[in-house]
């Protein structure tokens, strides 16, 4: 009788996975319909529905779907509260509003719309989306309870990877997985793990097979630390007669993973250890962000750039612009533009960074470097596609070649485009890197940015850059 019930539960879990995918698609289509219907209703009431409103609703719907999928809005998150979900919903819609306003401003079409109708649309749409989610949540109460049912799980094999999995499950109760304990062939393993985690050794692998066949667990995590591939094959074969869900976790925690994910190569699954977050839709979103913001910023900084160019030319001999070779995306060489700040423009096999009271820096150049105004021409690099507004700062080629041999993961900075500002810069790691420790800190901040990239993170860095100003005590 117990086996029959466990089999029923496993069938429920399998069915729920497909139900979640269908529900996410249904919710996505429902959001698109709401965007159209609310704008249609408000425009008909206040003005008249025409082609302009149709185009606006299509643009908003496309942006919403892209941003919602990027932020994981349609992913079912076990244990997530309604407030958290609604916060993410309003975040996504807020970005759509910003994109719509910017498009209307750049195309000079804002006069074609009723402002009262558009504002009503901006305010009402997320409220209707939230209301439909609340109704669906109430109607699907039974299914939701089944979806949030706690899975009983055990780990086969204790080592670094096994303990990492255990810590993740213990620290994240919202995952809906209850860790019961470990199974391993080492008899004294319980003594080594006691005190670290509130779980215990339950027996060896033979006991695991017996308990799994008795339908005591829902999931067994097989770690890559098992004794041998043959041992793993035997264990998998023996567990095939149970109803548990088997999940294999390779021992990759010793690697410096960078935006890793599972991909498919000709039907063969593989783990991308070093990968760029800006593949597929991420690259498109990042490019749209760069182009839109650059087109807004360049007209604003156009006059200051002309003034800087004239002052640079008048205060010291030499060209106004300084072209520098740098490594860009995937290590490709790019030409970066800056206002000239030194009396000489040279870049040899050895990188000589500017130091405090550097005699090569002109008086005008000192001001530009202190305020970072010498980097304004790099917005042209952004438009050309060589750089991004936010990303790791590009270093001289010689500096890259020097530090890549000393700092692990240094060249992983080039898995994204270099930026005008970045996470390292807003945290104070800019200017001269006269020690290995300073460069290590900069690299660690850059890798943190790459691992956690999102549109929200970019906007956060831009806002911090503006609020903190462009000056820094380390810039000279």
C-alpha positions as CSV (number, residue, x, y, z in Angstrom):
1,X,0.0,0.0,0.0
2,X,2.9,2.4,0.9
3,X,4.6,1.7,-2.5
4,X,1.3,2.5,-4.3
5,X,1.0,5.8,-2.5
6,X,4.6,6.7,-3.2
7,X,4.1,5.8,-6.9
8,X,1.1,8.1,-7.0
9,X,3.1,10.9,-5.4
10,X,5.9,10.6,-8.0
11,X,3.3,10.7,-10.7
12,X,1.9,13.9,-9.2
13,X,5.3,15.5,-9.1
14,X,5.9,14.6,-12.8
15,X,2.5,16.0,-13.8
16,X,3.1,19.2,-11.8
17,X,6.3,19.9,-13.7
18,X,4.5,19.9,-17.0
19,X,1.6,21.8,-15.4
20,X,4.0,24.5,-14.2
21,X,5.4,24.9,-17.8
22,X,1.9,25.3,-19.2
23,X,0.9,27.6,-16.4
24,X,3.9,29.9,-17.1
25,X,3.0,30.0,-20.8
26,X,-0.7,30.8,-20.0
27,X,0.4,33.5,-17.6
28,X,2.7,35.0,-20.2
29,X,-0.1,35.1,-22.8
30,X,-2.5,36.5,-20.2
31,X,-0.1,39.4,-19.4
32,X,0.1,40.3,-23.1
33,X,-3.7,40.3,-23.4
34,X,-3.9,42.6,-20.4
35,X,-1.4,45.0,-21.8
36,X,-3.5,45.3,-25.0
37,X,-6.9,45.4,-23.4
38,X,-6.1,48.0,-20.8
39,X,-4.6,50.4,-23.3
40,X,-7.5,49.8,-25.7
41,X,-10.0,50.5,-22.9
42,X,-8.3,53.6,-21.6
43,X,-7.7,55.0,-25.1
44,X,-11.3,54.4,-26.2
45,X,-12.5,56.1,-23.0
46,X,-10.3,59.1,-23.1
47,X,-9.4,59.5,-26.8
48,X,-9.7,57.0,-29.7
49,X,-7.9,53.8,-30.5
50,X,-5.7,54.1,-33.5
51,X,-2.5,52.7,-35.0
52,X,-0.3,54.6,-32.6
53,X,-1.9,52.9,-29.6
54,X,-1.6,49.5,-31.3
55,X,2.1,50.0,-32.0
56,X,2.6,51.2,-28.4
57,X,0.9,48.2,-26.9
58,X,2.9,45.8,-29.2
59,X,6.2,47.5,-28.2
60,X,5.2,47.3,-24.5
61,X,4.1,43.6,-24.8
62,X,7.4,42.6,-26.5
63,X,9.5,44.5,-23.9
64,X,7.5,43.0,-21.0
65,X,7.9,39.4,-22.3
66,X,11.7,39.9,-22.8
67,X,12.3,41.6,-19.4
68,X,9.9,39.2,-17.6
69,X,11.8,36.1,-18.9
70,X,15.1,37.8,-18.1
71,X,14.1,38.4,-14.5
72,X,12.6,34.9,-14.1
73,X,9.1,36.3,-13.4
74,X,7.4,33.2,-14.9
75,X,9.6,30.7,-13.0
76,X,7.8,29.0,-10.2
77,X,9.7,29.6,-7.0
78,X,8.7,27.3,-4.2
79,X,8.2,29.2,-1.0
80,X,8.1,32.6,-2.6
81,X,5.6,35.0,-1.0
82,X,3.1,37.0,-2.8
83,X,4.8,40.3,-1.9
84,X,8.1,39.2,-3.4
85,X,6.4,38.1,-6.7
86,X,4.5,41.3,-6.9
87,X,7.7,43.3,-6.4
88,X,9.3,41.6,-9.3
89,X,6.2,42.2,-11.4
90,X,6.2,45.9,-10.7
91,X,10.0,46.0,-11.4
92,X,9.5,44.5,-14.8
93,X,6.6,46.8,-15.7
94,X,8.6,49.8,-14.5
95,X,11.3,49.0,-17.0
96,X,8.7,48.7,-19.7
97,X,7.4,52.1,-18.8
98,X,10.9,53.6,-19.0
99,X,11.5,52.0,-22.4
100,X,8.2,53.2,-23.7
101,X,8.8,56.8,-22.6
102,X,12.3,56.8,-24.0
103,X,11.0,55.5,-27.4
104,X,8.3,58.2,-27.5
105,X,10.9,60.9,-26.6
106,X,13.4,59.7,-29.3
107,X,10.8,59.4,-32.0
108,X,9.1,62.6,-31.0
109,X,5.7,60.9,-31.0
110,X,4.6,61.7,-27.5
111,X,2.1,64.3,-28.7
112,X,0.2,61.7,-30.6
113,X,-1.0,60.1,-27.3
114,X,-3.5,61.2,-24.7
115,X,-1.3,61.7,-21.6
116,X,-4.1,60.9,-19.2
117,X,-4.9,57.7,-21.1
118,X,-1.2,56.6,-21.2
119,X,-0.7,57.4,-17.5
120,X,-3.8,55.5,-16.6
121,X,-2.5,52.6,-18.7
122,X,0.9,52.7,-17.0
123,X,-0.7,52.6,-13.5
124,X,-3.6,50.2,-14.2
125,X,-1.8,47.4,-16.2
126,X,0.4,46.0,-13.3
127,X,-2.6,46.2,-11.0
128,X,-4.7,44.1,-13.3
129,X,-1.8,41.7,-13.7
130,X,-1.5,41.4,-9.9
131,X,-5.3,40.9,-9.6
132,X,-5.3,38.1,-12.2
133,X,-2.5,36.4,-10.3
134,X,-4.4,36.7,-7.1
135,X,-7.5,35.1,-8.6
136,X,-5.5,32.3,-10.2
137,X,-3.8,31.7,-6.9
138,X,-7.1,31.4,-5.1
139,X,-8.6,29.1,-7.8
140,X,-5.5,26.9,-7.8
141,X,-5.1,26.5,-4.1
142,X,-5.2,22.7,-4.2
143,X,-2.6,22.5,-6.9
144,X,-0.4,25.0,-5.2
145,X,-0.4,23.0,-2.0
146,X,0.7,19.9,-4.0
147,X,3.3,21.9,-5.8
148,X,4.8,23.1,-2.5
149,X,4.8,19.6,-1.1
150,X,8.2,18.9,0.6
151,X,10.4,16.4,-1.1
152,X,12.4,14.0,1.1
153,X,15.9,13.7,-0.2
154,X,19.2,11.9,0.7
155,X,22.7,12.3,-0.6
156,X,24.9,9.4,-1.8
157,X,28.5,10.1,-1.2
158,X,30.1,12.5,1.3
159,X,32.9,14.8,0.2
160,X,33.3,18.4,-0.8
161,X,30.5,18.2,-3.3
162,X,28.2,16.3,-1.0
163,X,28.6,18.7,1.8
164,X,28.1,21.7,-0.6
165,X,24.8,20.2,-1.7
166,X,23.8,19.5,1.9
167,X,24.5,23.1,2.9
168,X,22.5,24.4,0.0
169,X,19.5,22.3,1.0
170,X,19.7,23.2,4.7
171,X,20.2,26.9,4.0
172,X,17.3,27.1,1.5
173,X,14.1,25.6,3.0
174,X,12.2,27.5,0.4
175,X,13.3,24.9,-2.2
176,X,10.9,22.5,-0.6
177,X,13.4,19.8,-0.2
178,X,14.0,18.2,3.2
179,X,17.4,16.6,3.6
180,X,17.2,13.4,5.6
181,X,20.8,12.4,5.6
182,X,23.8,10.8,3.9
183,X,24.7,7.4,2.6
184,X,28.4,6.4,2.3
185,X,30.7,3.4,2.5
186,X,33.0,5.1,5.0
187,X,32.1,4.1,8.5
188,X,33.5,7.1,10.4
189,X,32.0,9.7,8.1
190,X,29.4,10.6,10.6
191,X,32.0,11.8,13.1
192,X,33.5,14.1,10.5
193,X,30.2,15.7,9.5
194,X,28.6,16.0,13.0
195,X,28.4,19.5,14.1
196,X,28.6,20.9,10.6
197,X,25.1,20.0,9.5
198,X,21.9,18.8,11.2
199,X,21.9,15.5,9.3
200,X,23.4,12.1,9.9
201,X,24.9,9.1,8.2
202,X,22.1,6.6,7.5
203,X,24.1,3.7,6.2
204,X,26.1,2.4,3.3
205,X,24.9,2.1,-0.3
206,X,23.3,-1.3,0.2
207,X,21.2,0.3,2.9
208,X,20.4,3.2,0.5
209,X,19.1,0.8,-2.1
210,X,16.9,-1.1,0.5
211,X,15.5,2.2,1.9
212,X,14.8,3.6,-1.6
213,X,13.0,0.5,-2.7
214,X,10.9,0.8,0.5
215,X,9.7,4.2,-0.9
216,X,11.1,6.2,2.0
217,X,12.5,9.0,-0.2
218,X,11.5,11.1,-3.2
219,X,15.0,12.1,-4.4
220,X,18.5,10.7,-4.2
221,X,21.4,13.0,-5.1
222,X,24.3,11.1,-6.5
223,X,27.5,13.1,-6.1
224,X,30.5,13.0,-8.4
225,X,32.7,11.9,-5.5
226,X,31.5,8.2,-5.6
227,X,34.4,5.7,-5.5
228,X,34.5,4.9,-9.3
229,X,32.4,5.1,-12.5
230,X,31.7,1.4,-12.1
231,X,30.5,1.9,-8.6
232,X,28.2,4.7,-9.8
233,X,26.8,2.5,-12.6
234,X,26.0,-0.3,-10.2
235,X,24.3,2.0,-7.8
236,X,22.2,3.6,-10.5
237,X,21.3,0.1,-11.8
238,X,20.2,-1.0,-8.3
239,X,18.2,2.2,-7.7
240,X,16.3,1.7,-11.0
241,X,13.9,-0.6,-9.3
242,X,12.8,2.1,-6.9
243,X,10.5,5.1,-7.5
244,X,13.0,7.7,-6.4
245,X,14.1,10.6,-8.6
246,X,17.9,10.3,-9.2
247,X,19.9,13.5,-9.7
248,X,23.6,13.3,-10.5
249,X,25.8,16.2,-9.4
250,X,29.4,16.2,-10.8
251,X,32.2,17.3,-8.5
252,X,32.7,20.8,-10.0
253,X,32.8,22.9,-6.8
254,X,36.6,23.0,-7.0
255,X,36.4,24.9,-10.3
256,X,36.1,28.7,-10.6
257,X,32.8,28.6,-12.3
258,X,31.7,31.6,-14.3
259,X,28.0,31.8,-15.3
260,X,28.0,28.0,-15.7
261,X,25.0,26.2,-17.1
262,X,24.1,22.9,-18.7
263,X,23.9,22.9,-22.5
264,X,23.5,20.4,-25.2
265,X,26.0,19.4,-27.9
266,X,24.5,17.1,-30.5
267,X,22.3,15.5,-27.9
268,X,25.1,15.1,-25.4
269,X,24.7,17.2,-22.2
270,X,27.7,19.2,-21.1
271,X,28.4,21.7,-18.3
272,X,29.7,25.1,-19.4
273,X,32.3,25.9,-16.8
274,X,33.3,29.3,-18.2
275,X,30.5,31.0,-20.1
276,X,29.3,34.4,-20.9
277,X,25.9,35.6,-19.4
278,X,25.4,37.6,-22.6
279,X,24.5,34.8,-25.0
280,X,21.2,34.6,-26.8
281,X,18.5,37.0,-25.5
282,X,20.9,38.4,-22.9
283,X,23.2,39.8,-25.6
284,X,20.2,41.4,-27.4
285,X,18.9,43.0,-24.1
286,X,22.4,44.3,-23.2
287,X,22.8,45.8,-26.7
288,X,19.4,47.5,-26.6
289,X,20.3,48.9,-23.2
290,X,23.6,50.3,-24.5
291,X,22.2,51.9,-27.6
292,X,19.2,53.5,-26.0
293,X,21.2,54.9,-23.1
294,X,24.0,56.1,-25.4
295,X,21.5,57.9,-27.7
296,X,20.1,59.7,-24.6
297,X,23.5,60.6,-23.1
298,X,25.4,61.7,-26.2
299,X,23.2,64.7,-26.9
300,X,23.6,65.8,-23.3
301,X,27.4,65.5,-23.2
302,X,27.9,66.8,-26.8
303,X,28.6,70.4,-25.8
304,X,30.8,69.5,-22.8
305,X,32.8,67.3,-25.1
306,X,33.4,70.1,-27.6
307,X,34.5,72.4,-24.8
308,X,36.9,69.8,-23.5
309,X,38.3,69.2,-27.0
310,X,39.0,72.9,-27.5
311,X,40.6,73.3,-24.0
312,X,42.8,70.2,-24.6
313,X,44.0,71.6,-28.0
314,X,44.6,75.1,-26.5
315,X,46.5,74.1,-23.4
316,X,49.0,71.6,-24.8
317,X,50.4,70.5,-28.2
318,X,49.3,67.2,-29.6
319,X,46.1,65.5,-30.8
320,X,42.8,66.0,-29.0
321,X,42.0,62.3,-28.9
322,X,44.1,59.4,-27.7
323,X,43.5,56.0,-29.3
324,X,44.4,53.0,-27.2
325,X,44.5,49.3,-28.0
326,X,42.6,47.1,-25.6
327,X,41.2,43.6,-25.3
328,X,37.5,43.5,-25.8
329,X,34.9,40.8,-25.9
330,X,36.4,37.3,-26.3
331,X,39.9,38.9,-26.2
332,X,39.4,40.6,-29.6
333,X,41.6,43.8,-29.9
334,X,39.6,47.0,-30.0
335,X,40.5,50.7,-30.2
336,X,39.3,52.7,-27.2
337,X,38.9,56.5,-27.5
338,X,39.8,59.0,-24.8
339,X,40.6,62.7,-24.5
340,X,44.4,63.1,-24.4
341,X,45.6,63.8,-20.9
342,X,49.3,63.4,-21.2
343,X,52.1,65.2,-23.1
344,X,53.0,61.9,-24.8
345,X,50.8,59.3,-26.4
346,X,52.6,56.0,-26.3
347,X,51.8,52.4,-25.5
348,X,54.6,49.9,-25.6
349,X,55.3,46.4,-24.5
350,X,55.3,47.5,-20.9
351,X,52.3,49.3,-19.3
352,X,53.3,52.4,-17.3
353,X,50.2,53.5,-15.3
354,X,49.7,57.1,-14.3
355,X,50.8,57.8,-10.8
356,X,50.2,60.6,-8.4
357,X,51.8,63.9,-9.6
358,X,52.8,62.1,-12.8
359,X,54.9,64.6,-14.9
360,X,53.5,63.2,-18.1
361,X,50.0,64.5,-17.2
362,X,49.0,67.9,-18.5
363,X,47.2,70.4,-16.1
364,X,44.1,70.0,-18.2
365,X,44.6,66.2,-18.3
366,X,44.8,66.1,-14.5
367,X,41.3,67.6,-14.2
368,X,40.0,65.3,-16.9
369,X,41.4,62.2,-15.2
370,X,40.3,63.2,-11.7
371,X,36.7,63.7,-13.0
372,X,36.8,60.8,-15.5
373,X,35.7,63.2,-18.2
374,X,38.5,61.9,-20.4
375,X,36.4,58.8,-20.9
376,X,33.4,60.5,-22.4
377,X,34.3,59.6,-26.0
378,X,33.9,56.0,-25.1
379,X,30.2,56.4,-25.5
380,X,31.1,56.4,-29.2
381,X,32.8,53.0,-28.6
382,X,29.5,51.8,-27.1
383,X,27.5,52.9,-30.1
384,X,30.0,51.1,-32.4
385,X,29.5,47.9,-30.4
386,X,33.1,47.6,-29.0
387,X,32.2,48.5,-25.4
388,X,29.2,48.6,-23.0
389,X,28.2,51.4,-20.6
390,X,28.6,48.9,-17.7
391,X,31.3,46.2,-17.7
392,X,34.9,45.6,-16.5
393,X,37.2,48.5,-17.3
394,X,39.6,47.7,-20.2
395,X,43.3,47.6,-19.3
396,X,46.3,48.2,-21.5
397,X,47.3,45.1,-23.5
398,X,50.7,44.9,-21.7
399,X,48.9,45.1,-18.3
400,X,46.6,42.3,-19.3
401,X,49.5,40.2,-20.4
402,X,51.3,40.9,-17.1
403,X,48.6,40.1,-14.6
404,X,46.9,37.2,-16.4
405,X,49.8,34.9,-15.2
406,X,49.4,36.0,-11.5
407,X,45.7,36.2,-11.0
408,X,43.4,33.2,-11.4
409,X,40.5,34.0,-13.7
410,X,41.9,37.3,-14.8
411,X,41.1,36.8,-18.5
412,X,37.6,35.8,-17.7
413,X,36.9,39.5,-17.6
414,X,36.7,39.3,-21.4
415,X,33.7,37.1,-21.4
416,X,31.7,40.3,-21.6
417,X,32.4,43.6,-23.3
418,X,34.5,46.2,-21.4
419,X,32.6,49.1,-19.9
420,X,32.9,52.8,-19.1
421,X,31.9,52.1,-15.5
422,X,31.7,48.9,-13.5
423,X,31.1,47.2,-10.2
424,X,34.8,47.5,-9.3
425,X,34.8,51.2,-10.0
426,X,31.8,52.1,-8.0
427,X,33.3,50.2,-5.1
428,X,36.5,52.2,-5.1
429,X,38.8,49.9,-7.1
430,X,39.8,52.2,-9.9
431,X,42.9,54.2,-10.8
432,X,46.4,53.0,-10.3
433,X,46.9,49.3,-9.4
434,X,50.3,49.5,-7.8
435,X,50.0,46.1,-6.0
436,X,48.8,42.7,-6.8
437,X,46.2,42.9,-4.0
438,X,44.5,45.9,-5.7
439,X,44.3,44.2,-9.0
440,X,42.9,41.0,-7.4
441,X,40.2,43.1,-5.7
442,X,39.3,44.7,-9.0
443,X,39.2,41.3,-10.8
444,X,37.0,39.7,-8.1
445,X,34.5,42.6,-8.3
446,X,34.5,42.2,-12.1
447,X,33.8,38.5,-11.9
448,X,31.1,39.1,-9.3
449,X,29.4,41.4,-11.9
450,X,29.7,38.8,-14.7
451,X,28.3,36.0,-12.5
452,X,25.3,38.2,-11.4
453,X,24.7,40.3,-14.5
454,X,21.2,41.5,-15.1
455,X,19.6,44.7,-16.4
456,X,18.8,45.6,-12.8
457,X,22.4,45.3,-11.8
458,X,23.5,47.5,-14.7
459,X,21.0,50.2,-13.7
460,X,22.1,50.0,-10.1
461,X,25.7,50.6,-11.1
462,X,24.8,53.5,-13.4
463,X,22.7,55.1,-10.6
464,X,25.6,54.7,-8.1
465,X,28.0,56.1,-10.6
466,X,25.9,59.2,-11.1
467,X,25.1,59.6,-7.3
468,X,28.7,59.2,-6.2
469,X,30.0,61.4,-8.9
470,X,32.9,60.8,-11.3
471,X,35.7,61.9,-9.0
472,X,37.8,59.5,-6.9
473,X,40.8,59.8,-4.7
474,X,42.6,57.0,-6.6
475,X,42.1,58.7,-10.0
476,X,45.1,60.7,-11.2
